[in-house]
Amino acid sequence: MVSGKTLVVTRGLTARIAAPLLLALAGCVGASAAPQGGAAVITPAAQLEQLFRDDARNGALLDPIGGLSRGQDVPADRLAMLFTDELLRRERAASAEALARLATIDRAALSPEQQISYDVFREMKEQERAFLLPENAALVEVRPFNHFYGLHVDYPSYASGEAGTPLTTVANYEHNLERNRAFARVLDNAVARFRKGMKSGVVETRLTVTNMLGQIDALLAQPVEQSPFYAPILAMPDEFSPADRDRLAKEYRRAIESEVYPAYRRLRGFLAQDYLPVARERVGLSEMKDGARLYRLLVRANTTLDLDPEQVHRLGLAEVARIQGEMDKVKVRMGFTGPLPAFFEHLRSDPKYHPETADDLRLGFEAAGRKVDALAPKFFRHLPKTPLLIQPYPAFREKYEAGGSYSEGSADGKRPGIFFFNTYDLPSRFLTGINTLYLHEGAPGHHFQISLAQENAALPDFQRFGGNTAYLEGWALYAETLGFEMGLYDDPWQHWGTLDDEMLRAMRLVVDTGLHTKGWSREQAIDYMLANSGMGRSDATAEVERYIANPAQALAYKIGALTIQRLRRKAEVELGARFDIRDFHDQVLGSGALPLPVLEAKIDRWIARTGI
C-alpha cells in the first residue's frame, strides 16, 4: 500500500491548472525547421511535449501536496487554496483545456513511447474530468478526508521534514513555517466542506468520524516538543547561526500553540459536536445518497477497467476457494492435520507465530531485504538508486494503519523511500508474513516500481510521479509472487504467510463489494475475514475499516496482479526460449505506472517484436 494518496485513490489523480501558454511563446522542443520565409511547422510530437510541459509547470499551482511529495518548496498560499471553491473551478477548467488540446494532436504520428504517454495522459485527464463533474464532485468534495487518508494525518509528515521538501536552509525552515500556518486555514476549509455535505445529506460514517477523533486526540496529546510540527527544530543543521536557531524555535512553537493546534481543536470540536450526530450509521456507499453511482465510478478509477461489482464479487469467491486449497497443503507441511478454521485459531493463539518485540519484526524485514538485494540482479536489469529505510509507524498513526505501507523517496535519491511496519498490538502480528510484506512494500514491490519511475527523467512528470492503483498495487502483489522463484518461501512458515496475504487480496474482492453493494455490516465483513484466513482481529478490523473509508481501492490489488500474471504467462508461452524475466520486468516497469489496457497493449507489442 502506498501511503499519502489523494482522495480519488489513484496516485497523482489531481487536476492541473488551465491557462496553458501559447505554443508559439513557449519555445516548443521538437518543432521542425521552418521553411525559408515561412512559419515553423509544429509537429504532433512537439505539441504533445509542450502540453506535458505546460501541465507539469503549472501542476503545483493546483496540487501543492503533490509538489511537496516531489520535494518542491511549495509556497504557503498554494497550500491555503486546498478545499476551496476557487480551486475546484480551476481544476475543472484545467481538465477541460487539457483534453481539448490533446484532441488536436495526431496520435498516429507519434512514436510508440509517445503514444503510451498520450494514452496515459488521456486516461488521467478523463478520470479527473469524471470526478470533477458537478454531480460527482458533490459526492467527493464534501468529504475532504477520513481516518484512512487525509491531510489531518498526512500533512504532519511533510511538516516534520520526514517527507517532502528537504529542510536544509534557513529559507526552507521559514517556508515550512509559513506552510504550517497556512495548513491551519486548510483545516478550517475542510470544516466548511464537511458542512456543505451536511446540508446536502452526503456525509461520512459514524465509524470514520469516531476514528478521526481518535487520530486528532493522539496528535494533540503530544507536547509541543514531541509534535511532528516541531521536529525540524530538533534537527536543525549545525551551520545555522545561534540567532536563527533561537528565532526559529520560538516561531515554530508559537505557530503550533497559537495556530496549528487550535485549528485541530476546532476541527475536533466540529466533528464531535456537529458532524458525528448526523453521520451515517450504516457503512456501505450504497447507503449514502447517490453512493451506488459513486461506487461504480470508483471501481473504474481504481482498476482502470469497466467492471461490474457483481462480477468482481464472484471472482473473489472463486479466488478464495482456490487459495484455500493451497492452504490445506501448506498447513500439513507445518505439522497440522486438522481443518483450516482450527489451524487459523492455532496460528492466532500460539505465541511462536507472533513477535514478542518490535525488533523481532524489524530484524525479520532487514533479513528479507538482504536476501532480495543479493538476488535482484537475476530478475531485474535496472535497480533503483534511491535507498530504502525500514522503520515502524509513528505512534500517533499506528492504531489506524495496516500492517505496512511505503512512502516514496525523492527523485534525486536524497530522501530515501521508507517501508513502514506496524508494531501496534504485537500479539496480533505474525512472523509468518515477514517476507511477503517486505516484497510488497519494499523491494521489489513499491520501492522498485516507484523509485525506477521517479528516477527516469525521460518520462513526462505524470508518468514519473503519477499512476493508478491497479498498476501500483498490482505490481506490488505480483512482486510477492517472485518470492517463490527467489526461494523466500521455501520455509513453510513464509509459504503460509504469502498464501495468507494472497487470501487477504482475494477476500478484498468479496468484502469491498459486499460492504458497498450488498449491505454487509462492519461485523459481517470482519467475521468473513476471520473465517477465511489466519488474520488477527486487529488486522481484520483495520482492513475492514479501511475499505469502509476508501471504497474500491482494495479491489485494485488482485485485479492488477492477475493482469500482470496473465501477461507474463502469455509472454512465456509465445516467446518460449526467447523469454527473459529481466526484459519482461523492464517492459512492465519502464514507462511508469500504466492503466491496465495500456500496459497490455505495450506487452503485446513487445511480444510481437521479440518473437520475430
C-alpha positions in Angstrom: 0.0 0.0 0.0 1.3 3.4 -1.0 0.7 6.0 1.7 -0.2 9.6 1.4 -2.5 9.3 -1.6 -5.2 11.7 -2.8 -8.9 11.4 -2.3 -9.6 9.7 -5.6 -7.4 6.7 -5.0 -5.1 6.8 -8.0 -1.7 8.2 -7.4 -1.4 11.6 -9.0 -5.1 11.9 -9.9 -5.2 15.6 -9.2 -6.2 18.2 -11.8 -3.8 20.8 -13.3 -4.4 24.4 -13.7 -5.7 25.8 -17.0 -4.4 28.8 -19.0 -1.7 26.9 -20.8 0.8 29.1 -22.6 0.6 29.6 -26.3 2.8 27.1 -28.1 4.5 29.8 -30.1 5.5 31.7 -26.9 6.7 28.6 -25.1 9.6 27.6 -27.4 8.5 24.1 -28.4 11.1 21.5 -28.4 10.9 19.1 -31.4 9.4 21.6 -33.9 10.7 21.1 -37.4 12.9 23.7 -39.0 10.9 26.5 -40.7 11.0 26.7 -44.4 12.8 29.9 -45.6 10.3 32.7 -45.4 7.6 30.6 -43.7 6.3 29.9 -40.3 7.6 27.0 -38.1 5.8 23.7 -38.5 4.9 22.3 -35.1 5.0 18.5 -35.2 2.5 16.4 -33.2 5.4 15.2 -31.0 6.3 18.8 -30.2 2.6 19.6 -29.5 2.5 16.7 -27.1 5.7 17.6 -25.4 4.6 21.2 -24.9 1.2 20.1 -23.4 3.1 17.9 -21.0 5.5 20.7 -20.0 2.6 23.1 -19.5 0.9 20.6 -17.3 4.0 19.9 -15.3 4.9 23.6 -15.0 1.5 24.6 -13.8 0.7 21.5 -11.8 2.0 22.7 -8.4 -0.5 25.5 -8.5 -3.3 23.1 -8.1 -1.5 20.2 -6.5 0.6 21.6 -3.6 0.7 18.2 -1.8 2.0 16.6 -5.0 4.6 19.3 -5.2 5.7 18.7 -1.6 5.9 14.9 -2.2 8.3 15.6 -5.1 10.5 17.8 -2.9 9.3 21.2 -4.1 9.4 24.2 -1.8 5.7 24.9 -2.3 4.5 28.5 -1.4 2.1 28.7 1.5 -0.6 30.5 -0.5 -0.9 27.5 -2.8 -1.4 25.2 0.2 -4.1 27.5 1.6 -6.2 27.0 -1.6 -7.0 23.4 -0.7 -10.7 22.6 -0.2 -11.9 25.9 -1.7 -14.4 26.6 -4.5 -11.8 28.6 -6.4 -9.5 25.6 -6.6 -12.4 23.4 -7.8 -13.2 25.9 -10.6 -9.6 26.0 -11.7 -9.4 22.2 -11.7 -12.5 21.9 -13.9 -11.1 24.5 -16.4 -7.7 22.7 -16.4 -9.2 19.3 -17.1 -11.3 20.6 -20.0 -8.5 22.6 -21.5 -6.0 19.7 -21.4 -8.4 17.3 -23.0 -9.3 19.8 -25.7 -5.6 20.3 -26.5 -4.9 16.6 -26.5 -7.7 16.0 -29.0 -6.0 18.3 -31.6 -2.8 16.1 -31.6 -2.5 13.4 -34.3 -1.8 10.3 -32.2 -0.9 8.2 -35.2 2.0 10.5 -36.0 3.7 9.8 -32.6 6.3 7.3 -31.7 5.3 4.2 -29.7 6.5 5.6 -26.4 4.8 8.9 -27.1 1.6 7.1 -27.9 1.9 5.4 -24.5 2.3 8.8 -22.9 -0.7 10.1 -24.9 -2.9 7.3 -23.7 -1.8 7.6 -20.1 -2.4 11.3 -20.1 -5.8 10.9 -21.7 -6.9 8.3 -19.1 -5.6 10.5 -16.3 -7.5 13.6 -17.5 -10.7 11.7 -18.3 -10.7 10.4 -14.7 -10.1 13.9 -13.4 -13.0 15.2 -15.5 -15.3 12.5 -14.3 -14.7 13.2 -10.6 -14.9 17.0 -11.2 -18.4 16.8 -12.9 -20.7 18.7 -10.5 -22.9 15.7 -9.8 -19.8 13.6 -8.8 -17.9 16.4 -7.1 -20.9 16.9 -4.9 -20.3 13.4 -3.5 -16.5 13.7 -3.2 -15.5 17.2 -2.3 -17.8 17.4 0.7 -15.9 14.6 2.4 -12.4 16.0 2.3 -10.8 13.3 4.4 -11.4 10.4 6.7 -9.4 8.2 9.0 -7.6 6.3 6.2 -6.5 9.2 4.1 -6.4 12.9 4.7 -4.2 15.9 5.4 -5.0 15.9 9.1 -2.8 12.8 9.4 -0.6 13.1 6.2 0.5 16.7 6.4 2.4 16.4 9.7 4.9 14.1 7.9 5.6 17.0 5.5 5.8 19.5 8.3 8.3 17.3 10.2 10.7 17.1 7.3 10.3 13.3 7.2 8.7 13.5 3.8 8.5 16.1 1.1 10.7 19.2 0.8 14.2 18.8 2.3 14.7 21.3 5.2 18.4 22.2 4.8 18.4 26.1 4.8 17.0 28.8 6.9 14.8 29.8 4.0 13.5 26.2 3.8 12.6 26.4 7.5 10.8 29.7 7.1 8.8 28.5 4.2 7.9 25.3 6.1 6.7 27.5 9.0 4.6 29.6 6.6 3.0 26.4 5.2 2.2 25.2 8.7 0.3 28.4 9.4 -1.5 28.0 6.0 -2.3 24.5 7.0 -4.3 25.8 9.9 -6.5 27.6 7.4 -6.7 24.4 5.3 -8.3 22.6 8.3 -10.9 25.3 8.5 -11.5 25.0 4.8 -12.1 21.3 5.3 -14.7 22.0 8.0 -16.6 24.3 5.6 -16.6 21.4 3.1 -17.9 19.0 5.7 -20.7 21.5 6.5 -21.8 21.5 2.8 -22.1 17.8 2.9 -24.3 18.0 6.0 -26.7 20.3 4.1 -26.8 18.1 1.0 -27.1 14.8 3.0 -23.7 13.4 1.8 -21.8 12.5 4.9 -19.2 10.1 6.3 -19.9 7.2 8.5 -20.0 7.4 12.3 -17.2 4.8 12.4 -15.0 7.0 10.3 -15.7 10.1 12.3 -15.0 8.3 15.6 -11.7 7.1 14.2 -10.8 10.6 13.1 -11.4 11.9 16.5 -9.1 9.3 17.9 -6.4 10.4 15.5 -6.7 14.0 16.3 -6.7 13.3 20.1 -3.5 11.3 19.6 -1.8 14.2 17.8 -3.0 16.8 20.3 -1.8 14.7 23.2 1.8 15.2 22.1 3.6 18.0 23.9 4.9 20.7 21.5 8.4 19.3 21.8 7.3 15.9 20.6 4.9 17.2 17.9 5.9 16.4 14.2 5.4 20.2 13.6 8.3 20.9 16.0 10.5 18.0 14.7 12.5 20.3 12.4 13.7 22.3 15.3 15.2 19.2 16.9 17.1 18.5 13.6 18.4 22.0 12.6 21.7 21.9 10.6 24.8 22.7 12.6 25.6 25.7 10.3 22.5 27.6 11.4 23.6 30.6 13.5 22.6 30.8 17.2 20.3 33.7 16.4 18.5 31.8 13.7 18.2 28.7 15.8 16.6 30.7 18.7 14.3 32.7 16.4 13.1 29.6 14.5 12.5 27.6 17.7 10.3 30.4 19.1 8.4 31.0 15.9 7.7 27.3 15.4 6.5 26.9 19.0 4.3 30.0 18.7 2.7 28.7 15.4 2.0 25.3 16.9 0.5 26.7 20.1 -1.5 29.6 18.6 -2.4 28.4 15.1 -1.9 24.7 14.3 -3.1 23.0 17.5 -6.1 25.4 17.8 -7.1 24.6 14.2 -7.0 20.9 15.1 -9.1 21.6 18.2 -11.7 23.5 16.0 -11.8 20.5 13.7 -12.2 18.1 16.5 -15.0 20.2 18.1 -16.9 20.4 14.9 -16.6 16.7 14.2 -17.7 15.7 17.7 -20.4 18.2 18.3 -21.9 18.9 14.8 -20.9 16.2 12.4 -21.0 13.0 14.4 -24.7 13.3 15.2 -25.6 13.3 11.5 -23.0 10.9 10.3 -24.2 7.6 8.6 -24.8 4.6 10.9 -24.6 2.1 8.0 -21.2 1.8 6.4 -21.7 0.9 2.7 -21.6 3.5 0.0 -25.0 2.2 -1.2 -26.4 3.6 2.0 -25.2 7.1 1.0 -27.1 9.5 -1.3 -26.1 8.5 -4.9 -23.5 6.2 -3.4 -24.1 3.3 -5.8 -23.2 5.5 -8.7 -20.1 6.8 -6.9 -19.0 3.2 -6.2 -19.1 2.2 -9.9 -17.1 5.4 -10.7 -14.5 4.4 -8.0 -14.3 0.8 -9.4 -13.4 2.2 -12.8 -10.9 4.7 -11.4 -9.1 2.2 -9.2 -9.0 -0.8 -11.6 -8.8 1.2 -14.9 -11.3 -1.3 -16.2 -15.1 -1.3 -16.7 -16.0 -4.0 -14.2 -19.4 -4.9 -12.8 -19.2 -5.1 -8.9 -21.1 -8.4 -9.0 -18.6 -9.9 -11.4 -15.8 -8.8 -9.1 -17.6 -10.3 -6.1 -17.8 -13.7 -7.9 -14.2 -13.6 -8.9 -13.3 -13.0 -5.3 -15.3 -16.0 -4.1 -13.5 -18.2 -6.7 -10.1 -17.0 -5.7 -10.8 -17.6 -2.0 -11.8 -21.2 -2.8 -8.6 -21.7 -4.9 -6.3 -20.3 -2.2 -7.9 -22.4 0.5 -6.9 -25.5 -1.5 -3.2 -24.3 -1.4 -3.5 -23.5 2.3 -4.7 -27.1 3.0 -1.4 -28.4 1.6 0.9 -26.0 3.4 -0.6 -26.4 6.8 0.3 -30.1 6.6 3.9 -29.1 5.9 3.7 -27.1 9.1 2.6 -30.2 11.1 -1.1 -29.6 11.4 -3.6 -32.1 10.0 -6.9 -30.6 11.3 -9.3 -28.4 9.3 -8.4 -24.9 8.2 -10.6 -23.0 10.7 -8.9 -24.9 13.5 -5.5 -24.0 12.0 -6.4 -20.4 11.8 -7.2 -20.4 15.5 -4.0 -22.3 16.2 -2.0 -19.6 14.4 -3.7 -16.8 16.3 -3.2 -18.4 19.7 0.2 -20.0 19.6 2.8 -17.4 20.7 5.6 -18.9 18.5 3.9 -17.3 15.4 3.9 -13.8 16.9 6.6 -11.3 17.6 7.5 -10.5 21.2 9.1 -7.2 20.4 9.2 -4.7 17.6 12.8 -5.8 17.0 11.5 -9.2 16.1 9.7 -7.6 13.1 12.5 -5.2 12.2 15.2 -7.9 12.2 13.0 -10.1 10.0 12.3 -7.4 7.5 16.0 -6.5 7.4 17.0 -10.1 6.8 14.4 -10.3 3.9 15.9 -7.1 2.5 19.4 -8.6 2.4 18.2 -11.7 0.6 16.3 -9.7 -2.0 19.3 -7.3 -2.6 21.5 -10.3 -3.4 19.0 -11.9 -5.8 17.5 -8.8 -7.5 20.1 -8.7 -10.5 18.8 -12.1 -11.6 15.3 -10.7 -12.1 15.9 -7.0 -13.0 18.2 -5.3 -15.4 17.7 -1.9 -13.7 17.8 -1.4 -10.0 16.7 1.8 -8.2 19.4 4.2 -6.9 17.1 5.5 -4.1 17.9 3.9 -0.7 15.2 2.2 1.3 14.7 2.6 5.1 12.8 0.2 7.3 11.0 1.7 10.3 7.9 1.5 12.4 4.9 3.8 12.1 4.9 6.9 14.4 2.9 6.2 17.5 0.0 8.6 16.6 -0.6 6.7 13.3 -0.1 3.0 14.1 -3.5 2.1 15.5 -5.3 3.1 12.3 -2.7 1.8 9.8 -2.4 -1.6 8.0 0.4 -4.0 8.7 2.8 -2.0 6.5 3.0 0.7 3.8 5.5 2.5 1.6 6.3 6.2 1.5 8.3 7.2 -1.7 11.6 8.9 -1.6 12.7 11.8 -3.7 13.5 11.6 -7.4 17.1 12.6 -6.8 17.5 9.8 -4.2 18.5 12.3 -1.4 15.3 11.4 0.6 15.1 7.6 0.9 11.9 5.6 0.5 10.5 4.3 3.7 8.9 0.9 4.4 6.7 1.4 7.5 5.7 -1.6 9.5 3.1 -1.7 12.3 4.0 -2.6 15.9 0.6 -1.8 17.4 -0.9 -4.8 19.3 2.1 -7.1 18.7 0.3 -10.3 19.7 -2.0 -9.8 16.6 1.0 -9.5 14.2 2.6 -12.6 12.5 6.1 -13.6 11.9 4.9 -15.8 9.0 4.2 -12.7 6.8 7.5 -11.0 7.0 8.9 -12.0 3.6 5.8 -11.4 1.6 5.1 -8.0 3.2 8.7 -6.9 2.5 8.5 -8.0 -1.1 5.2 -6.0 -1.5 6.0 -2.7 0.3 9.8 -2.7 -0.1 11.8 -4.5 -2.8 11.0 -5.4 -5.5 7.5 -4.1 -4.9 6.6 -0.4 -4.3 10.1 0.7 -3.7 11.4 -0.6 -7.0 8.5 0.5 -9.2 8.1 4.0 -7.7 11.8 4.7 -7.5 12.6 3.5 -11.0 9.8 5.6 -12.4 10.8 8.7 -10.5 14.5 8.3 -11.5 13.6 8.0 -15.2 13.9 11.7 -16.3 13.0 10.7 -19.9 9.3 10.2 -18.8 6.8 13.0 -18.5 6.1 14.0 -14.9 2.7 12.4 -14.8 4.3 9.0 -15.6 7.3 9.6 -13.3 5.1 10.6 -10.3 1.6 9.6 -11.2 -0.2 6.3 -11.6 -3.2 4.3 -10.9 -4.0 1.9 -8.1 -4.4 -1.2 -10.2 -0.9 -0.9 -11.6 0.8 0.3 -8.4 -0.8 -2.3 -6.1 -1.0 -5.0 -8.9 2.8 -4.7 -9.3 3.4 -5.0 -5.6 1.2 -8.1 -5.3 2.9 -9.6 -8.4 6.2 -8.8 -6.7 5.1 -11.0 -3.8 4.9 -14.0 -6.1 8.6 -13.6 -7.1 9.4 -14.9 -3.6 8.7 -18.4 -4.9 11.4 -18.0 -7.6 13.8 -16.3 -5.1 13.4 -19.1 -2.6 11.9 -16.9 0.1 9.0 -19.2 0.6 10.9 -22.5 0.9 10.3 -22.2 4.6 6.6 -23.4 5.1 6.0 -20.6 7.6 6.8 -18.0 5.0 5.0 -20.0 2.3 1.9 -19.9 4.6 2.5 -16.1 5.0 2.3 -15.4 1.3 -0.8 -17.5 0.9 -2.4 -15.7 3.8 -1.6 -12.4 2.2 -2.9 -13.5 -1.1 -6.0 -14.7 0.6 -6.4 -11.2 2.0 -6.4 -9.7 -1.5 -8.9 -12.3 -2.7 -11.1 -11.6 0.3 -11.0 -7.9 -0.5 -12.9 -8.5 -3.7 -15.6 -10.2 -1.7 -15.7 -7.9 1.3 -15.4 -4.5 -0.5 -18.2 -5.3 -2.9 -20.2 -6.9 0.0 -19.9 -3.7 2.1 -20.7 -1.2 -0.7 -23.2 -3.1 -2.9 -24.7 -5.9 -0.7 -25.4 -4.1 2.6 -22.8 -6.0 4.6 -22.1 -4.6 8.1 -18.7 -4.0 9.6 -19.1 -7.0 11.9 -20.2 -9.3 9.0 -17.1 -8.3 7.0 -14.7 -8.8 9.9 -16.2 -12.3 10.6 -15.8 -13.3 7.0 -12.1 -12.4 7.0 -11.5 -14.2 10.3 -13.3 -17.3 9.0 -11.3 -17.5 5.8 -7.8 -16.5 6.9 -5.4 -16.6 9.8 -5.6 -12.8 10.3 -5.7 -11.5 13.8 -8.8 -9.5 14.9 -6.8 -6.2 15.0 -5.7 -6.6 11.4 -9.1 -7.7 10.1 -10.7 -4.8 11.8 -8.2 -2.3 10.4 -8.7 -3.8 6.9 -12.5 -3.6 7.0 -12.5 0.0 8.4 -10.1 0.9 5.5 -12.5 -0.5 2.9 -15.3 1.5 4.5 -13.2 4.7 4.3 -11.7 4.0 0.9 -14.2 2.2 -1.3 -13.0 0.2 -4.3 -9.3 0.9 -3.7 -8.7 -2.6 -2.3 -10.1 -4.2 -5.5 -7.2 -3.0 -7.5 -4.6 -5.3 -5.9 -5.9 -8.6 -7.2 -7.2 -7.2 -10.4 -3.9 -5.7 -11.2 -1.8 -8.7 -10.2 -4.0 -11.1 -12.1 -3.5 -8.9 -15.2 0.3 -8.9 -14.9 0.5 -12.6 -14.2 -1.6 -13.3 -17.2 0.6 -11.1 -19.4 3.7 -12.9 -18.1 2.2 -16.3 -18.9 1.3 -15.1 -22.4 4.8 -13.9 -23.0 6.4 -17.1 -21.7 4.2 -19.2 -24.0 4.6 -17.1 -27.1 8.3 -16.4 -26.7 9.4 -19.7 -25.4 13.2 -19.8 -25.1 13.4 -16.1 -26.0 11.6 -15.1 -22.8 13.8 -13.3 -20.3 12.3 -12.3 -17.0 14.5 -9.3 -16.8 13.3 -8.0 -20.1 9.6 -8.6 -19.1 10.1 -6.6 -15.9 11.8 -3.9 -17.9 8.7 -3.7 -20.1 6.3 -3.6 -17.2 8.3 -1.0 -15.2 9.9 1.1 -18.0 7.1 3.5 -18.7 5.9 4.3 -15.2 2.5 3.3 -13.9 0.2 2.5 -16.8 -3.5 1.9 -17.0 -4.0 -1.9 -17.4 -5.3 -1.7 -21.0 -2.2 0.5 -22.0 0.1 -2.0 -20.2 -1.4 -4.9 -22.1 -1.0 -3.2 -25.4 2.6 -2.4 -24.6 3.4 -6.1 -23.7 1.6 -7.3 -26.8 3.8 -5.1 -29.0 7.0 -6.3 -27.1 6.0 -9.9 -27.7 5.5 -9.3 -31.4 8.9 -7.6 -31.7 10.8 -10.1 -29.7 9.2 -13.1 -31.3 10.3 -12.2 -34.8 
